[in-house]
Amino acid sequence: MPYDTKLADRIREYLVQFPKLKIEEKEMFRGLTFMINGKMCVSVSGENLMCRFDPALQDEVAEKNGFQPMIMKGREYKGYCYIDPTGFKSKKDFEYWVGLCLAFNDKAKSSKKKKK
């Protein structure tokens, strides 16, 4: 399933208001990932947002509208989730989720670089 290009545009438009961010886009996870300052921050996966956030907030964000846990190989990944469109329809909700990802980005660890 291709990713929602309108949602990707919405993220781009939001991120440009932060001129100090180094933004890079990569196609991965069957979608489009926005790398901020060299770290995975937020993605568009199909019609959903895929968010990376502080794992300490897992219980709090799990209560939010549209939240879906990220489960891979039968295991729930704390600090990652999918948000279906009902959870980011409003501008306020959209900015909450992207802001949550940006807030964690400074603390997030970079993935190890693959040796060539």
C-alpha angles and dihedrals in degrees: 000000000000118000124257105266092192090058089048089052090049090054092047091051091050096047096051090071088071103068095179093063119101101219123194127173122214130179106232140129088038088295144055121293124200110216112201117198089343096310132103106255114160134351142195109229112180103308094333135090114236108208133197111201143154106298089218087071095055097110093045096050093042087071093058123106113266095017117150121175118238108243122182124174089354094304127112113229111219113218094030130084146153121239117203119218094266088065097057104028094114122064090238093054093044091051090047092057098042090043090052089054093047092048091057095042095084091053096040119105119240116241116250113269114243115241114240 
